[in-house]
Amino acid sequence: MTHEALISEALKSKNWQEIRSDYSWEIYKIQSEFVNGFKKLAEIGPCISIFGSARTQKEEKYYKLTQEIAQKLTKQGYGVISGGGPGIMEAANKGAQKGRGKSVGLNIDLPFEQSPNKYIDRDKLINFEYFFVRKAMFVKYSQGFIVMPGGFGTIDELFEALTLIQTRKIGAFPVILVGKEYWEGLFEWIKREMIDEAHYISDEDVNIMHLVDDADEAVGIINAFYSKYLLKPNF
């Protein structure tokens, strides 16, 4: 069914009074997702969120690289938070479990493509219906962000983190884009169009991001950031 058909069916099935009454019930559902997320994540300790495509296959280089990064992070004492699904998310959780670290999955209920992967710790899987609640959990409980190649969802998560850091709503945690071949075009466009041409952002804003190609460099940036503040993963 097309998007237009779905909208048409939804409008036909409800009158405006029913739609208004649904809002009240939806508020309680949203509230319950926040409460459940806060409760389960409150004591997970320092974690790094890893974003990336659900469509990445096991044999692809970025799946293997994600697994390596996650495993190295856990060896340094960090837990790993993923979106809980397949692809890059699965690789992140798989690497975390292989490194015997905390493996957290924030799964989103979707009609296609997404179901929880088997490498999430049993008590650290949380299912969400609302993307915005899920994103709030990512940024509230992460001490850094690893961004692997991905699509619209990955871009959304990347810019959510960048915006909150830029506006100082969260700390200036490291944001690491892995895969120069994939990200360099976007990075150069941001510098050329947003800074040089339009002055919509500053040089300081673009310096939030780091472009890397290998696991050691990605983990090294996170370790260097926290060693600068004399902090270790078990803080």
Secondary structure, 3 states (H helix, E strand, C coil): CCHHHHHHHHHHHCCHHHHHHHHHHHHHHHHHHHHHHHHHHCCCCCEEEEECCCCCCCCCHHHHHHHHHHHHHHHCCCEEEECCCCCHHHHHHHHHHHCCCCEEEEEECCCCCCCCCCCCCHHHEEEECCHHHHHHHHHHCCCCEEECCCCHHHHHHHHHHHHHHHCCCCCCCCEEEECHHHHHHHHHHHHHHHHHHCCCCCHHHHCCEEEECCHHHHHHHHHHHHHHCCCCCCC
